[in-house]
């Protein structure tokens, strides 16, 4: 997120008015309360989480919307309009039985390892270790909604173990709506859709394109779910900047992952010498 990084290293320049997750969430709640009086009750489930209604309640995650706002605050009216349209559709069908997951909807996402110990509702998520502090958690992407894949869902799909995770990793390049590589000081930043940016490191096709464009001894940082930064390890100044940015973004991001600098070692992700 170029806008997010500029806010961190912009010489004290003020960020957008709703740059704090809680303020952004409260603004969206106000919009819902004002324009959708029938959607009650509205409760808070986290810095960027909202719960609407009683069982079966709507669980709303504003991570993606917030990331887009930080990147371009002028898009807020359009973001709200799109969110309200998706909300209306979800509210109208919330009592309908959920459709079974399809293989093409599976996505692999990188999450902190403590996700699966954070509550009863997360303990059943299909996941695998990635590093000491990160996991690969499988989810279902249905454009207007995202939910984690459970062990029961995996059984319905008829896929198990490695095949299930490989399908989720391969699908990443299909669900990302935009993808570009932008300079950020001495580094390069992958700009995707604000939700799967860091998770793209799990996709082999993504790395083929990156290696063709950059080359060198690639190292990378994924300090937050919406951030992927790349550098050539042979450039000591770039490596130092990568370490600094990764630490700063990890400490201030709404959805942090890890401040560690990584490299690829075959199919594994391992810490890089810094």
N, C-alpha and C positions, 0 to 999 in steps of 0.2 A: 504494500500500500504506500504509494509515494506520498500521499497526503498525510498519512500517519507518521511516516518517517520525518517529513518536513516539520511536523508539529513537535517532534522530539528534539530535532537539531536545527531549529529555525531561529536561533538567536533570541529566544524569549517571545517570539511572535505568538499572539493569542490564537487558540484553536477555535473551531466552530462552536456556536452557542451550546450545542447539545453533545459536546465531546466526552462527557462523563457517561458511562453506561446507564447509571441509575436515572440521570436526567433525561436521557433519550427514551428509556423505558417509560418513565412517567409521562412524557409528552405523548407517546403512542397510546398509553392508557387513557389520557385525557381525550384524544381524538376518538377512540372507541366509545368512551362514555358519552361524548357529545353527539356523535353521528349514528351510534347504534344503541339506543336506549334499551332495546330488548335483550342485549347480551349482558346478562348478570348471573351471579356476582363476578366481579373481576378481582382476582387475587394476584399477589406477587410470589414468584417461585425462585427468584434469583436476580442478579444484577441485570440480566437481559432476558428474564423469563416471566411469562404471564400465564395464569390459569383462568379460564373463563367457563362459568357454568358449573353445574354439579355433575356427578357421574352419569354418563361418561363425559368428563370435562375435556375442554380443548387445552392442550399443552402447547403454548406458543413460545418459540425460541427466536429471538430477534438478532442473533449473532450476524447472520448474513446481511440483513437490512442495515444494521449498525455499521458494518464494515464498508458497505457501499456509501453510506452517508459520510463517513470519515474521509473517504477518497474524493467525494464530490458533494459537499453540503447543498449545492444548488439543486440536486436531484431529489431532495426530501419530499416535495409535493407529489412527484411521480411515484416515489417509493411507497408513500402512504396510500396512494390510490391503488397501486397494485396489491399492497398488503390487505387493504379492505376488501378488494374483490375476492382474494383467496380466502379471507376470513369468512365472508358471507357464504361461500361454497362449503367450507368446512363445517360451519355452524348448521347449515341446512341438512347436512348428511351425517351429523355426529352420532346418531343412534343407529345408522345403517351398519351392518356387519362389515368389517374390514375385508377387502379383497385379499386373497392369498398373494404372497410376494412372488414376483417373477424373476427369473435369472438375470434379465437385462436391467432390473432395478437395483441389484446388489452393488454397493460401493464399499470400498475399504477406506477407512479414515484413521488418521493418527490422533490418538488421545493420550492424556496423562494416565499413567498406570493406576492412579488412585480412583479413576472413574468407576471401576468395578467394585470398589469397596465403599462407595459413597452413599449407598442406600439399597434397600431391598429391590427397588425397581431397576437397578443397574447390574445386579449380581448375575443375572441370566444372559447378559449380552454375549454374543459370540465374539471372541477376541483371541489374540495370540500375542506373545511378547515381541517387541521390536528392539528396545534397548533396556537398560536398567530402569529407566523412569518413564518409558513410553510403551504403548501397546498399539496394535492394529485392531480396531473395532469395526465390525461389519454393520452396515446400515442399509436401509431401503430408501432410495431417492425417488419421490413421485412428483418432481417438479415443484409443486406447491407445498410439499411437506417432506420432512425427513424423520425417520424413526430408526432406532437401533434394531438390528436383527437378533432374535433370540434363538435359543437352542431348538425350541418348538418350530420356529419358522424354517430353520435349516432342514429339519426333517421333512417339512412339507415340500421343499424345493427338490428333494431327491439328490442333493449334492452334499458331500461330506468333506471334512478336513481340508486338505490342500486344494482340492478342486473348488471348494467354496471360496476360499481366500483368493485364489488365482483369478476367479471370475470377477470378484470385487475389485481387484487391482486393475484388471484389464478394462473394466467399465469406466474407470475414472476419466479417461480421455474422451469418452462419449458423453458424459454428463456435464463436463465443464463447458460453459457457454461462451467463454472468451479466454484467449491465452496469448500473452505477449511477453517479451523480454525487454526490460527497460534499465538503462544505466542509473545507478544510485551511488554517486561518488566514484570510488574505485571498484565498486561492486556491480553486480547485475541482480536485478530483482525480477522474479517471475510474478507477473500480474495475471491472475486467473479470475475467478468469479467471487472471491472473497470468502469462500467456504471451504474449498478443497485445495487451496494453494499449497499448503505444506504437505498434504497427502499425495500430491503428484509424484513425490520421490519414490512411491511404491510402484510406479508404472514404467515398465521397460521402454515402451515407445517414446515416452516423454524424455528419458535420458538420451536416447539416440539423437533426438532433435537438438537437445542442449549441447551435447558433446560436439556435434557438427558445427554449431555456431560459436562456441567459446573455446573449446580445447583446453590444453594445459592440465595441471593437476587439480582437478575440481574438488573443492570442499564447499560445504554449505551449512546454513543455519536455518532452523525452523523454530524461532522463538515463540511463535503464536500460530494458531490454526489458519490464519489468513495471511501468512507471511513465509516466503521462501527466498533466501538471499544466497548468492553464489559468489565465489572468488577463486582465483588461481593461487594455490598454496605457495607457488614459487615467488609471488609478489608479496614481500613481507609487509609492505604498507597496506595492501589490500586485506591481508590476513588480520592485521591489527585492527583495521576498521571493522571487519566482519565480527571480531570478538566484541568490540565496543558496542556496535549496533545490536547484536544479539542479546547482550546483557541488558541494555536499556529497554529494548522492546519486550523482553521477557518480563521485566519488572513492572511494566506499565500496561501491558495488553489485557483486554477483558478476558481472553481465552488463551492463557499462556501454555506453551508446551515445554520447551527446554532451552536454556542458554548455551548448551554444548555445541561445539563445532564438530560436524560429522564429515565422513567420506564414505564412499562405497567400496566394499571389499567383496567382489563377486556379487552374490545375492544378499549380502549382509550390509547393515548400516552400523558403522563403528565410529567411536570418537577419533577425531583427527589430531595429530600433533599440532600444538599451537605455541 
